[in-house]
């Protein structure tokens, strides 16, 4: 089995695939890639199934040695990669020869970069998925971020190398947004009109206390609701909670499965990958859309992602 | 945008791919039984396009594939399920005993909680261990059970400032609920004790010790028994 030797882990690098859906009754959230679009495209560039496991790096990348070589692709944000000193651009497959080392640096754009390898990263699955769930220490490589000296196995690769790149127009229409479109949340009506107007008119800054569980925002506080008495209920991915103090929290891929704060809005499915690229100190805004718009944006995105001509060979 | 279903449930979109089904807006055994029944029905006769279920006190959040379903279509598919809800038999509740070492390093908030209620620590322990709790649902983190049935005399608000990390196995109370932390997580519940029993183990066939609808009792144990069980 081909291996990857972790020479430097980067700031926070975990094994992720598209997550484990369906275990809500046990309190297990899906986890999975924070920017699933980048993971899916990266896997296609190296001729994997879209849901193969890859490495998700955060803000600062690592260094990875391929003793037996590998076909790799970097997607998501540009972490200034080089292969034995030769610059490697994102959104294209590259062949690493045996003994070569891929080095990444600090991000030049958004929060996350994916390293996809042909054959995928092979780890013992937890509830059917390779994704690391940090809170419970399960999944991925021993349920934790990578450390220096770790050795990862790659799955069997079934084809020889042919360079693949992403069609440039795809990159444009899939580029991360800073204006997140949202639908109403289950408690939107609890917030008076003035609070809702405020929420949509100001910019919020992503704070340092943001991670895969949730993004804490900072900006004009939303006044405490007077709408009702909240009883904990299931929370959806991308739900925007307003806790005491009024600073919004976007619940993210490793979210708690239930929560007791009122939710003013919910990021639409088509913009969830953009949330995965937000960095601390980024400024974002929210734009309300209707259910029909949210649905058609998601379907349009999925149609685009399904196009064979998205990948050029 | 919420719709009343004649009788018992209310539908409300929660996101563009999820629908919240609520059985009233109060924590009650009645609402809980509706939640369990809907969960059991949807698990035994799955609806194509449903991807996940999040039961809670008096609601079930249903996540669906937005390429296959819309909110109103899912609502229509759920109608026959809701209509049959009253006829779904509930299995006898499983009884689970959880050994707990109370107080000291195991339950750093026992002294304060007792004092708040004018009880001795031993009285507080006796009260907590005297009740039969029901698992309303699992949420927050893998295997975390929200237990209803805390004696009135122990009802205590959360800590004003949550701890950054709570040791796994910690048994806490918050409001009128009790619960056990399966993992080292941040937490704002007041800690009365700790169990040496693993609440969630991926190598066990039923990974979570507790499931929705179970009945739970806490049994006081000594630090020596705690150590013996922990290393068992």
Interface residues (C-beta under 8 A of the other chain):
Chain A: X21 X22 X23 X24 X25 X26 X27 X28 X30 X126 X127 X133 X135 X136 X137 X138 X183 X184 X185 X186 X228 X229 X231 X232 X233 X234 X235 X236 X237 X238 X239 X256 X257 X258 X263 X266 X267 X268 X269 X291 X294 X295 X298 X299 X302
Chain B: X1 X12 X13 X14 X15 X16 X17 X18 X20 X22 X25 X26 X27 X39 X43 X51 X52 X53 X54 X55 X56 X57 X58 X59 X60 X61 X63 X66 X67 X70 X71 X137 X138 X139 X140 X141 X142 X143 X144 X146 X182 X183 X185 X200 X202 X207 X208 X211 X212
